[in-house]
Amino acid sequence: MKEYLGNINKAFESRARLGIMSVLMVEEKVDFNTLKDTLQLTDGNLASHLRALEEAEYLRVEKQFVGRKPNTTYYASETGREAFNSHLNALEQLILSNRKYK
């Protein structure tokens, strides 16, 4: 069981970060307001989790103006996709190993 726990990525332990990466794995790109509405997070809470994922290089950020309004779009990076898939695989293996013993 320890080998499965060792593969669980602490960057995805929070519900918010797990949600952000889940959305970005399904959608090629997502803007800030869509993420906020989808995950029902406040601006500040979402921004802090996005910053942490960006610092880990798990997502890319594109800032532009649409008309006169700023628009920030997020993409999962290749590193982020690999890390998230590895995390999900570790969770799956942990769950499957626990079912064997029940």
N, C-alpha and C positions, 0 to 999 in steps of 0.2 A: 504494500500500500504506500510506503514511503516514496517509491519511485514515481507514483502518480501525483502525490502531493508536491513533489519537487518540481513538477512541470506546470503547476498552476501559477499563472502570472498575476502577481500582486497588482499590476496596473489595471486589471479588469475586475478587481474584487468589489468595487462599489457598483451599486445598481445603475447609477448614472453612466459610468464609463462602459459598463457592459451593454447598456442600451444604446449609447452613442455608436459603439463599434458594431453592434448588431444591425443598426440602421445603415451604417456605411458599408457593411458587407453586402447588403441587398441593393441599395441605391448607389449608383456611380458617384453622385455628388449630391450634397444636401446643404441648403442654406441654414443660417443660424435660427431664423424664426421657425422654420419647419421642424428642426430638432427640438427647439423649445416647446412647441405645441405638441409634438409627438410624444416627448418624454415627460411633459408637464413639469418642467423645471423653471426656476426663476432665471433671469438674465445672468445674475452673478454666479449662481450655482453652476449653470451650464458653462459659462465662460471659464471658471476655474478648472472644471474637468476637461474641457477642450484644451486648455493651456497645458495641463499635465500630459495629455496624450500627444500634443504637439511636441513638447519637450522630449518625450520618449521616442519621437520620430515615427509614431504610429499613424499620424494623419498629416495631410498637407492642407494648407490654407491658401485661398485665393481671395484677395480683396479687390473690389472694383466698385465703380459707381454706376447705378442704374438710374438714369436721369440725374437728379441731384442727391439721391439717397445712396448711402454706402450699403454695399451688399457683400457679405462674407460667406464664402462657400467652402465646404470641407469635403475632403476625399480621403479614403483610407489609403495609406501608402503600402507599397509592397511589403515592407517590413512589418507594418501593422497587420496586414492580412495574414502573413505567416505566423506572427505572434498570436493573433486571435484564434486562428485555426488550431494551433498547438495547444492553446488554453482550452478550447472546446474539446479537443481530443483527450486531454488529461482529465477533464471533468467526466467525460463519457466513460473512460476507463475506470475511474474511481467509482462511479455509479455501478458499472457492470461488476466490478470486483466485490462491491458490497452486496449485490443481489445474490452472488454465489453462496454467501455465508448465511443467508436467511432461509 
